[in-house]
Amino acid sequence: MKKGIISVYYGEGRGKTSAALGNAIREVSSGKTAYVVQFMKGQLSTDYLNKLEPEIKIFRFERCSGGFDALSEEEKQEQKANIHNGLNFAKKVLVTGECDLLVLDEILGLVAEGMATEEQILEILRVKAPSTDIILTGRDRLPAVFAEADDILKIVPEKVASS
């Protein structure tokens, strides 16, 4: 049985989610299963993701379209509860071994936003089925999470076209 690996794609550059989705496409093209749980993507259109289903299962637990800073306190609490549901779902997927690859998109940013703790993310990683691969993405560096990772890829822009 293959040992599942934990990979991290982080940094200020664009392309972390795209790289993770590329790995998900590679998994399903070889007959395996891939789930993607997205966090903190409230303003992003998901039309392109819907085209990947049903081969790649996409899950989003956020219910608002605006940025977190623009929310009222009540909306922030509701959003935190939704994110917590997403974290619990990810843990359940890993405990049951429902998929071969689980992408936790933008999970690294939850700590800086006060939506989760590094320990909560570590708890998810520690319950994974032995053969499940996990990819975590986000801008932030989380030392304890990075210590658990097998692969860490820093996405750094060399040249960025001005908008």
VOGU-124450 format. One record per residue: z, x, y of N, C-alpha, C, O in turn. Coordinates in steps of 0.001 Angstrom, whole numbers, padded with zeros to 6 digits, always signed. Example, Ala and Ser with C-alpha at 12.3 -4.5 7.8 and 13.67 -1.06 7.14 Angstrom:
BEGIN
+007800+013190-005690+007800+012300-004500+007800+013200-003300+008465+014236-003319/+007080+012850-002250+007140+013670-001060+007870+012900+000030+008039+013409+001138/
***
This chain:
BEGIN
+000000+000849-001178+000000+000000+000000+000000+000893+001239+000753+001863+001322/-000855+000549+002196-000913+001352+003412+000313+001090+004281+000868-000009+004288/+000717+002113+005005+001839+001983+005933+001292+001487+007267+000367+002078+007823/+001860+000412+007771+001448-000105+009067+001873+000852+010169+002946+001453+010109/+001016+000985+011176+001333+001887+012279+001576+001103+013561+001087-000012+013740/+002335+001714+014430+002614+001152+015751+001876+002020+016759+002104+003227+016838/+000988+001395+017531+000225+002100+018554+000565+001524+019917+000833+000331+020053/+000550+002387+020921+000807+001980+022300-000384+002413+023149-000807+003568+023102/-000916+001473+023922-001954+001768+024917-001323+001450+026266-001033+000290+026558/-001109+002474+027091-000428+002238+028354-001081+003042+029480-001915+003915+029238/-000687+002733+030702-001153+003474+031859-001695+002550+032932-001786+001335+032756/-002046+003159+034039-002527+002407+035195-003988+001989+035071-004443+001101+035792/-004708+002609+034182-006141+002333+034071-006459+000993+033443-005628+000374+032778/-007682+000568+033674-008184-000638+033016-008610-000266+031605-008894+000898+031322/-008653-001255+030723-009200-001031+029395-008206-001084+028251-008597-000958+027090/-006931-001267+028554-005932-001306+027483-006131-002536+026592-006141-002432+025365/-006285-003670+027214-006509-004900+026458-007845-004834+025725-007943-005245+024569/-008865-004321+026392-010184-004212+025754-010129-003318+024518-010726-003641+023491/-009425-002210+024610-009286-001313+023456-008547-002005+022317-008933-001886+021154/-007484-002727+022658-006721-003439+021634-007575-004526+020972-007536-004693+019753/-008345-005262+021777-009219-006296+021222-010316-005682+020356-010720-006268+019353/-010791-004510+020742-011775-003809+019915-011223-003498+018534-011928-003623+017533/-009971-003096+018484-009326-002854+017192-009169-004141+016404-009316-004141+015182/-008875-005230+017081-008758-006526+016405-010109-006937+015819-010174-007440+014697/-011177-006726+016572-012519-007050+016071-012843-006199+014850-013413-006700+013881/-012488-004929+014886-012724-004037+013748-011955-004539+012511-012486-004524+011400/-010721-004974+012707-009919-005488+011586-010575-006705+010939-010753-006749+009722/-010935-007695+011762-011494-008923+011180-012882-008692+010592-013286-009402+009671/-013621-007708+011113-014946-007441+010550-014851-006799+009166-015832-006769+008423/-013677-006290+008825-013481-005735+007482-012676-006680+006588-012134-006269+005562/-012606-007960+006994-011974-008972+006159-010476-009114+006334-009832-009824+005562/-009915-008465+007319-008479-008564+007556-008206-009601+008636-009132-010196+009187/-006926-009812+008933-006549-010817+009922-005910-010154+011139-005204-009152+011022/-006174-010735+012309-005619-010196+013551-005127-011336+014429-005791-012358+014594/-003941-011125+014986-003363-012048+015957-003171-011275+017259-002859-010085+017252/-003365-011977+018373-003115-011413+019694-002144-012337+020415-002412-013529+020573/-001020-011786+020850-000066-012537+021661-000109-011918+023044+000196-010738+023217/-000491-012720+024031-000610-012221+025402+000583-012638+026242+001046-013777+026185/+001067-011684+027022+002159-011905+027956+001676-011558+029355+000829-010681+029522/+002208-012239+030353+001967-011898+031762+000484-011859+032127+000061-011004+032905/-000293-012758+031584-001717-012826+031891-002038-014135+032607-003143-014661+032470/-001089-014660+033363-001194-015979+033962-002450-016260+034749-002960-017379+034691/-002977-015287+035487-004122-015542+036352-005455-015224+035695-006502-015391+036320/-005438-014779+034469-006637-014343+033778-007319-015506+033071-006660-016304+032404/-008630-015603+033215-009402-016601+032482-009435-016217+031004-009574-015042+030664/-009308-017198+030145-009306-016916+028710-010583-017396+028025-010639-017446+026797/-011604-017747+028799-012843-018239+028197-013423-017242+027195-013887-017640+026126/-013401-015962+027528-013969-014963+026626-013145-014854+025342-013702-014610+024271/-011836-015031+025438-010994-014950+024250-011252-016100+023288-011212-015924+022071/-011516-017271+023842-011768-018439+022996-012970-018219+022090-013059-018820+021019/-013897-017361+022511-015082-017074+021707-014747-016217+020486-015533-016159+019540/-013606-015560+020495-013194-014723+019363-012541-015531+018246-012459-015079+017104/-012078-016733+018590-011432-017577+017580-012502-018283+016748-013569-018583+017286/-012277-018557+015497-011018-018509+014778-010748-017173+014085-009686-016997+013488/-011692-016230+014155-011490-014964+013450-010260-014220+013960-009474-013693+013172/-010100-014179+015274-008920-013566+015878-008107-014690+016502-008600-015421+017362/-006879-014822+016071-006004-015881+016591-005351-015394+017885-004710-014344+017910/-005519-016166+018951-004999-015815+020268-003860-016773+020622-003990-017988+020479/-002741-016207+021086-001584-017016+021457-001112-016611+022848-000941-015428+023145/-000907-017619+023693-000353-017409+025033+000750-018429+025221+000564-019618+024963/+001883-017959+025668+003030-018843+025823+003330-019166+027278+004205-019984+027561/+002622-018538+028199+002829-018826+029616+002247-020187+029945+001266-020619+029339/+002846-020847+030892+002377-022171+031275+001959-022251+032738+001535-023311+033200/+002072-021150+033472+001695-021195+034883+000483-020299+035115+000240-019357+034361/-000264-020599+036152-001455-019809+036436-001222-018791+037551-002024-017874+037727/-000152-018941+038290+000113-018024+039391+000914-016816+038960+001385-016741+037825/+001066-015866+039877+001870-014684+039609+003350-015027+039557+003786-016000+040171/+004115-014241+038835+005534-014493+038637+006290-014503+039962+007184-015328+040153/+005948-013604+040877+006648-013518+042161+006495-014771+043013+007351-015070+043846/+005406-015501+042805+005146-016694+043613+005856-017947+043079+005786-019006+043702/+006524-017834+041955+007161-018997+041337+008514-019297+041965+009192-018406+042475/+008893-020578+041916+010237-020964+042331+011221-020478+041268+010807-020084+040178/+012518-020503+041574+013520-020059+040601+013460-020895+039319+013583-020364+038215/+013270-022204+039481+013169-023081+038316+011954-022720+037463+012038-022680+036235/+010825-022460+038122+009609-022082+037396+009772-020716+036717+009249-020493+035625/+010502-019809+037372+010754-018494+036771+011575-018632+035494+011295-017969+034495/+012586-019489+035529+013408-019700+034340+012586-020325+033212+012740-019966+032044/+011721-021256+033575+010852-021881+032580+009902-020830+031989+009655-020806+030784/+009385-019980+032848+008469-018935+032397+009188-017954+031455+008627-017532+030444/+010428-017601+031798+011211-016708+030934+011418-017341+029566+011347-016653+028548/+011671-018634+029533+011837-019326+028256+010538-019294+027453+010561-019101+026238/+009415-019483+028127+008118-019420+027445+007867-018033+026867+007407-017901+025733/+008171-016996+027651+008004-015616+027189+008922-015359+025992+008516-014723+025019/+010151-015851+026066+011096-015699+024958+010544-016355+023688+010701-015820+022591/+009898-017516+023842+009258-018172+022701+008157-017288+022120+007993-017207+020902/+007408-016632+022993+006362-015716+022539+006929-014538+021767+006370-014131+020749/+008038-013992+022247+008692-012883+021546+009191-013324+020174+009044-012598+019191/+009774-014504+020112+010248-015034+018826+009092-015288+017868+009203-015042+016667/+007986-015781+018409+006799-016006+017581+006298-014678+017004+005979-014594+015819/+006232-013643+017849+005779-012326+017377+006681-011824+016256+006201-011280+015262/+007983-012007+016419+008931-011568+015392+008689-012337+014083+008699-011742+013005/+008474-013647+014174+008213-014467+012988+006939-014012+012278+006906-013920+011050/+005900-013729+013050+004631-013268+012468+004851-011977+011686+004299-011795+010601/+005658-011087+012243+005900-009808+011582+006798-009942+010359+006572-009278+009347/+007807-010791+010444+008703-010998+009304+007937-011586+008121+008157-011189+006977/+007051-012516+008392+006319-013190+007321+005060-012438+006895+004456-012779+005877/+004657-011427+007654+003449-010675+007318+002194-011514+007415+001276-011352+006611/+002139-012414+008397+001020-013350+008538-000306-012693+008864-001359-013280+008611/-000284-011493+009417-001537-010856+009802-001488-009367+009495-000422-008794+009271/-002675-008752+009491-002772-007316+009246-002591-006516+010529-002106-005385+010497/-002984-007109+011670-002832-006472+012971-002271-007480+013962-002778-008595+014088/-001225-007076+014657-000651-007901+015720-000748-007124+017025-000184-006037+017153/-001465-007685+017988-001575-007096+019315-000596-007821+020227-000639-009045+020349/+000284-007063+020865+001245-007611+021823+000793-007136+023198+001234-006101+023697/-000095-007921+023790-000785-007543+025022+000115-007729+026241+000629-008820+026488/+000294-006661+026992+001111-006605+028208+002605-006767+027941+003363-007106+028850/+003028-006531+026722+004459-006644+026401+005269-005569+027119+006437-005795+027435/+004680-004412+027381+005434-003325+028009+005872-003675+029428+006850-003113+029922/+005171-004589+030090+005512-004988+031449+006635-006001+031545+007132-006275+032637/+007038-006556+030424+008084-007585+030448+009421-007039+030917+010191-007753+031558/+009704-005782+030607+010988-005194+030987+011083-005052+032505+012092-005432+033099/+010051-004514+033132+010050-004332+034591+010144-005665+035328+010699-005733+036424/+009606-006714+034732+009639-008041+035352+010939-008780+035065+011148-009878+035579/+011815-008196+034251+013070-008855+033918+012914-009992+032925+013788-010851+032813/+011804-009996+032207+011527-011070+031245+012049-010747+029843+012248-011646+029025/+012268-009467+029575+012760-009031+028268+013431-007678+028449+013276-007024+029480/+014168-007277+027445+014783-005952+027470+014031-005057+026492+013321-005533+025606/+014200-003769+026671+013591-002829+025740+014147-003053+024333+013425-002908+023347/+015417-003404+024246+016034-003666+022941+015378-004859+022249+015200-004835+021032/+015015-005898+022996+014342-007050+022396+012989-006642+021809+012605-007116+020739/+012280-005774+022500+010995-005302+021991+011215-004457+020739+010466-004574+019769/+012235-003613+020760+012546-002800+019584+012886-003671+018377+012494-003354+017254/+013606-004760+018601+013952-005683+017509+012692-006218+016832+012644-006356+015610/+011682-006515+017634+010413-007004+017082+009781-005924+016212+009331-006201+015100/+009749-004698+016717+009120-003615+015967+009847-003322+014659+009220-002940+013671/+011136-003496+014651+011940-003154+013479+011847-004169+012349+012236-003865+011221/+011341-005368+012625+011242-006376+011563+009850-006449+010951+009593-007296+010095/+008964-005583+011375+007577-005710+010932+007432-005505+009427+008159-004726+008809/+006472-006229+008860+006127-006038+007458+005597-004613+007296+004941-004098+008201/+005869-003974+006170+005521-002559+006013+004050-002209+006228+003748-001098+006663/+003128-003126+005934+001709-002788+006060+001054-003335+007328-000147-003145+007518/+001797-003997+008187+001228-004575+009403+001116-003521+010502+002064-002782+010771/-000052-003464+011127-000249-002609+012290+000108-003405+013541-000101-004617+013595/+000644-002719+014540+000989-003346+015812+000400-002506+016935+000472-001278+016907/-000181-003175+017921-000620-002509+019142+000112-003154+020299+000072-004373+020465/+000790-002331+021110+001467-002797+022316+000688-002276+023515+000281-001114+023536/+000480-003130+024514-000209-002671+025715+000644-002949+026947+001571-003758+026914/+000310-002265+028026+000966-002480+029312+000941-001222+030150+000540-000159+029677/+001365-001341+031381+001354-000211+032299+002577+000692+032157+002508+001886+032447/+003682+000127+031717+004964+000828+031786+005252+001683+030561+004819+001388+029447/+005995+002745+030807+006456+003646+029745+007893+003240+029385+008783+003262+030236/+008106+002872+028125+009427+002485+027643+009871+003529+026616+009397+003509+025480/+010769+004439+026994+011104+005587+026146+011521+005242+024714+011029+005870+023777/+012394+004285+024519+012852+003957+023165+011724+003326+022339+011604+003598+021145/+010913+002500+022964+009772+001896+022270+008768+002992+021905+008230+003002+020798/+008517+003911+022835+007566+004989+022575+008055+005878+021435+007242+006421+020688/+009368+006035+021291+009922+006846+020208+009617+006226+018844+009512+006946+017851/+009474+004899+018782+009157+004197+017531+007669+004239+017198+007284+003991+016055/+006823+004552+018193+005370+004489+018020+004845+005660+017201+005377+006769+017243/+003779+005373+016453+003074+006412+015710+001976+007031+016567+001738+008237+016504/+001311+006204+017365+000231+006640+018261+000544+006166+019665+000965+005025+019860/+000342+007035+020647+000503+006655+022046-000741+007136+022789-001049+008328+022809/-001445+006193+023396-002641+006534+024149-002426+006133+025597-002180+004965+025899/-002521+007102+026483-002371+006838+027905-003764+006655+028500-004621+007533+028395/-003971+005507+029123-005250+005202+029751-005152+005636+031211-004371+005084+031986/-005951+006624+031565-005896+007189+032913-007296+007138+033516-008241+007670+032934/-007435+006506+034673-008758+006481+035309-009092+007859+035907-008283+008454+036620/-010281+008339+035604-010756+009584+036221-011496+009302+037509-011380+010043+038486/-012254+008227+037500-013020+007836+038680-013094+006321+038670-013414+005715+037648/-012797+005709+039813-012789+004260+039898-013694+003846+041060-013524+004304+042190/-014653+002974+040761-015537+002479+041806-014757+001614+042758-013923+000817+042328/-015010+001753+044046-014323+000899+045013-014906-000487+044976-016107-000668+044779/-014039-001473+045166-014443-002885+045058-015166-003347+046283-015574-004506+046359/
***
